[in-house]
Amino acid sequence: MADTCGQVLLGSGLTVLSHPLMYIKVLVQVGHEPLPPTLGRNMFGRQVYQLPGLFAYAKHIIKIDGKSGLFKGLTPRLFAGTVGTIVHSRVLQVHTYLISSPSQMVGSSQKAEDGSLQHVVNETTKEMIARSCATIVTHPFHVITLRCMVQFIGREVKYRSVVLFSVVFLLRFAHLIIFFGLIPRLLGDVLSLWICNMLAHLINTHAIDDSTSHTGEIKNCSQAVTGFFASMLTYPFVLVSNLMAVNNCGLAGGLPPYAAVYPNWLHCWSHLSREGNMSRGNSLFFRKLPAGKMYAIEQKRFF
C-alpha cells in the first residue's frame, strides 16, 4: 500500500508539471493553429516559415485564459492517473499471487532465468495485462480530459463540472467507449511496450558486455532509448486515439467545418495518412509549415 501511495504522489506531481505540455500538444494534434506562421531559421540556420512552438503557444493561451488556463483538464487527468496506478498495482499483485500459488509451484524448477528471453516475455506480458486493465478502466476520464482541453478552440464550457460529468459520462456511455479512441490507444500501448522491451533485450544481450563496469547504468540507458524509439513508432496510434476521443462530440474542435467526422478510427487513420498528418503534434519545436497547405486566419487552421 505504501508503495502504491508513493507512486500515486509521484505520478500526480509529474502530471501537474507536464500538463501544460500535454494541453498544447493536444490542441496541435486536433489542428488548432491560433498564430500564423512566421519567418525564422531552422536548426541549420536557413530561413524558413515556421509554426509557433511550445513557448509561443503557451504565451497565447496565457494571454487569453491566464496562467491557470494552461491547466484545463487537470482534474480528470489526476483522477485517471490515481485510479490507473491503483488498478495497475492490484493487477500486478493478483498476477504475482496466481503465479506463486501452490498449484503453480510444480514447475518452479523450470522458472525462466532473469535476463533470458522467456523472462522478458513473461514480464512484458504481465505488464501488458496490468497496463491494459488500467487503460480500460480510466479511459472515460481520459476522454473527458481531452474534451476539456479542446473546449479552448470554440470557447465552450460544456465540461465545466468535470468530476460530476465524468461519473455521468461513465455510467451512460461506457458501452460506447469503443468509439472514443480506446482501441488505437490500447494497440499503441501494447506495441510500444513490446517494441521497447524486445529491442532493449536484444541490445542488452548482444551489444553490452556484462563484464564491463557500469553495466546496470548502460542497460537502463538502452531501455530509455528503446522506449523513446518505440514511442516515436507508435505515435500515430496516440494521435488517432486522441482525435477519436473528441470526434463529433458536440464541440467546435470535433465538428465540421473545423474537423472531419470519422465513422471509426480506421477512417481517421486513412484520412490522416492521405493528408500527410500522421506526425502532427509529435514535435512542438522547429515546427515547419505543412507542404501544400494554406493558412486560414478566420478558422485558425490549415487547409
C-alpha positions in Angstrom: 0.0 0.0 0.0 2.8 2.4 0.9 4.5 1.8 -2.5 1.2 2.5 -4.3 0.7 5.7 -2.4 4.2 6.8 -3.2 3.6 6.0 -6.9 0.3 8.0 -6.8 2.0 11.0 -5.3 5.0 10.9 -7.7 2.7 10.4 -10.6 0.4 13.3 -9.6 3.4 15.6 -9.3 4.7 14.7 -12.7 1.2 15.0 -14.1 0.9 18.6 -12.8 4.3 19.6 -14.2 3.7 18.0 -17.6 0.1 19.1 -18.1 0.7 22.3 -20.0 2.9 20.4 -22.4 0.1 17.8 -23.0 -2.5 20.6 -23.3 -0.6 22.3 -26.1 0.2 19.0 -27.8 -3.5 18.0 -27.9 -4.5 21.4 -29.4 -1.9 21.0 -32.1 -3.0 17.4 -32.7 -6.5 18.5 -33.5 -5.1 21.1 -35.9 -5.7 24.3 -33.9 -3.2 26.9 -35.0 -4.1 30.3 -33.4 -1.0 32.0 -34.5 0.1 32.5 -38.2 3.4 31.2 -39.5 6.5 33.4 -39.0 9.7 33.7 -40.8 12.5 32.1 -38.8 15.6 29.9 -39.0 15.8 26.2 -38.7 18.5 24.2 -36.9 20.8 24.6 -39.9 20.4 28.4 -40.0 18.3 28.5 -43.1 15.3 31.0 -43.3 12.0 29.1 -43.4 8.4 29.8 -42.4 7.8 28.1 -39.1 4.7 27.5 -36.9 4.7 28.8 -33.3 6.5 26.5 -30.9 5.7 25.4 -27.4 6.5 28.7 -25.7 4.7 30.9 -28.2 1.6 28.7 -28.0 1.8 28.9 -24.2 2.0 32.7 -24.2 -1.0 32.8 -26.4 -3.1 30.6 -24.0 -1.9 32.7 -21.0 -2.9 35.9 -22.8 -6.5 34.6 -23.2 -7.1 32.5 -20.1 -4.3 33.4 -17.7 -1.7 31.0 -16.3 -4.5 28.8 -14.9 -5.6 28.3 -18.4 -2.7 26.0 -19.1 -4.2 23.5 -16.6 -7.6 22.8 -18.2 -8.5 19.2 -17.9 -6.1 18.6 -15.0 -8.7 17.4 -12.5 -10.0 14.4 -14.5 -6.4 13.6 -15.6 -5.2 13.4 -12.0 -8.2 11.3 -11.2 -7.4 8.9 -14.1 -3.8 8.8 -13.0 -4.7 7.9 -9.5 -7.2 5.2 -10.4 -4.9 3.8 -13.1 -2.0 3.5 -10.7 -4.1 1.6 -8.2 -5.6 -0.7 -10.8 -2.1 -1.4 -12.3 -0.7 -2.2 -8.9 -3.6 -4.5 -7.9 -3.5 -6.4 -11.2 0.3 -7.0 -10.7 -0.4 -8.2 -7.2 -3.1 -10.6 -8.4 -0.8 -11.9 -11.2 2.1 -12.5 -8.8 -0.2 -14.3 -6.3 -1.6 -16.6 -9.0 1.9 -17.4 -10.3 3.3 -18.1 -6.8 0.3 -20.2 -5.6 0.9 -23.8 -4.7 -0.8 -25.1 -7.9 1.8 -23.2 -9.9 4.9 -24.2 -7.9 5.1 -27.6 -9.6 7.1 -26.3 -12.4 9.2 -23.9 -10.4 12.4 -25.6 -11.4 11.6 -24.5 -14.9 11.2 -20.9 -14.0 12.8 -18.6 -16.6 16.2 -17.2 -15.7 16.5 -13.5 -15.2 17.6 -11.8 -18.4 16.5 -14.6 -20.6 14.1 -14.1 -23.5 11.5 -16.2 -21.7 11.8 -14.0 -18.6 11.4 -10.8 -20.7 8.4 -12.2 -22.5 6.8 -13.2 -19.1 7.4 -9.8 -17.6 6.2 -7.9 -20.7 3.0 -10.0 -20.8 2.4 -9.3 -17.1 3.0 -5.6 -17.6 0.8 -5.6 -20.7 -2.1 -7.0 -18.8 -1.8 -4.5 -16.0 -1.5 -1.5 -18.3 -4.4 -2.6 -20.4 -6.7 -3.0 -17.4 -5.7 0.4 -16.1 -6.2 2.0 -19.5 -9.7 0.4 -20.0 -10.9 1.5 -16.5 -9.6 5.1 -16.8 -10.3 5.7 -20.5 -13.6 7.6 -19.9 -11.8 10.1 -17.7 -9.0 10.4 -20.3 -11.7 11.3 -22.9 -13.1 13.9 -20.5 -9.6 15.4 -20.1 -9.1 15.7 -23.9 -12.6 17.3 -24.3 -11.9 19.8 -21.5 -8.8 20.9 -23.4 -10.4 21.1 -26.9 -13.1 23.4 -25.5 -10.4 26.1 -25.8 -11.0 26.2 -29.6 -14.7 27.1 -29.5 -14.6 28.7 -26.1 -17.3 26.2 -24.8 -17.9 25.4 -21.1 -19.8 22.2 -21.6 -17.4 20.2 -19.5 -17.1 22.6 -16.6 -18.2 20.3 -13.8 -15.6 17.7 -14.8 -15.8 15.3 -11.9 -19.6 15.0 -11.9 -19.8 14.9 -15.6 -17.2 12.2 -15.8 -19.3 10.0 -13.5 -22.4 10.6 -15.6 -20.4 10.0 -18.7 -19.1 6.7 -17.4 -22.5 5.4 -16.4 -24.3 6.5 -19.5 -21.8 5.9 -22.3 -19.5 3.2 -21.1 -21.0 0.8 -23.7 -19.9 3.2 -26.4 -16.3 3.5 -25.2 -15.1 1.7 -28.3 -15.9 4.8 -30.4 -13.9 7.1 -28.2 -10.4 6.0 -29.3 -9.9 3.1 -26.9 -8.8 0.6 -29.5 -5.9 2.6 -31.1 -4.8 3.7 -27.6 -4.6 0.1 -26.4 -2.9 -1.0 -29.6 -0.3 1.8 -29.3 0.4 1.0 -25.6 0.8 -2.7 -26.3 3.0 -2.3 -29.4 5.2 0.3 -27.7 5.7 -1.9 -24.6 6.7 -5.0 -26.7 8.9 -3.0 -29.1 10.7 -1.3 -26.2 11.3 -4.5 -24.2 12.3 -6.7 -27.1 14.8 -4.1 -28.5 16.2 -3.5 -25.0 16.7 -7.3 -24.6 18.5 -7.6 -27.9 20.8 -4.7 -27.1 21.5 -5.9 -23.6 22.2 -9.4 -24.8 24.2 -8.9 -27.9 25.7 -5.4 -27.7 26.6 -4.9 -24.0 29.4 -6.8 -22.3 28.3 -7.8 -18.8 31.9 -7.9 -17.6 32.4 -4.2 -18.1 31.8 -1.7 -15.3 28.6 0.4 -15.1 26.7 -2.4 -16.9 23.5 -1.5 -15.0 23.6 2.1 -16.0 24.2 1.2 -19.6 21.2 -1.2 -19.6 19.0 1.5 -18.1 20.1 3.9 -20.8 19.3 1.4 -23.5 15.9 0.9 -22.0 15.3 4.7 -22.2 16.5 4.9 -25.7 14.4 2.0 -26.9 11.4 3.5 -25.1 11.8 6.7 -26.9 12.2 4.9 -30.2 9.1 2.8 -29.6 7.0 5.9 -28.7 8.1 7.5 -32.0 7.0 4.4 -34.0 3.6 4.2 -32.2 2.8 7.9 -32.1 0.2 7.6 -34.9 -1.9 5.4 -32.6 -1.8 8.2 -29.9 -2.8 10.8 -32.5 -5.7 8.8 -33.9 -6.9 7.9 -30.3 -7.0 11.5 -29.2 -8.8 12.6 -32.4 -11.4 9.9 -32.0 -11.9 11.0 -28.3 -13.1 14.4 -29.5 -14.6 13.3 -32.8 -18.2 14.5 -33.3 -18.6 15.2 -29.6 -20.6 18.5 -29.9 -17.5 20.7 -29.5 -16.3 23.0 -32.3 -12.9 21.3 -32.3 -14.5 18.0 -33.2 -17.1 19.1 -35.7 -17.2 20.4 -39.3 -16.1 22.7 -40.8 -13.2 22.7 -38.3 -12.7 19.0 -38.2 -13.9 16.0 -40.2 -16.2 13.4 -38.7 -14.9 9.9 -38.8 -17.2 6.8 -38.5 -14.3 4.8 -36.9 -10.7 5.0 -36.1 -9.6 3.3 -39.3 -11.2 6.0 -41.4 -9.4 8.6 -39.2 -6.1 6.8 -39.7 -6.7 6.6 -43.5 -7.6 10.3 -43.8 -4.6 11.5 -41.8 -2.3 9.2 -43.9 -3.6 10.7 -47.1 -3.2 14.2 -45.8 0.3 13.5 -44.6 -0.6 14.4 -41.0 0.4 11.2 -39.1 3.0 13.0 -37.1 1.0 16.2 -36.4 1.8 17.3 -32.9 4.7 15.0 -32.4 7.2 17.9 -32.1 6.5 21.2 -30.5 9.8 22.7 -31.5 11.0 23.7 -35.0 7.5 23.1 -36.5 7.7 23.5 -40.2 4.9 24.8 -42.5 2.9 21.9 -43.9 3.6 21.4 -47.6 0.8 22.4 -49.9 -1.4 23.8 -47.1 -3.0 27.3 -46.8 -3.4 29.0 -43.5 -7.0 30.2 -42.8 -6.9 33.2 -40.3 -10.6 33.0 -39.5 -10.6 29.3 -38.6 -7.1 29.3 -37.2 -6.0 26.1 -39.0 -4.6 24.8 -42.3 -6.4 23.6 -45.3 
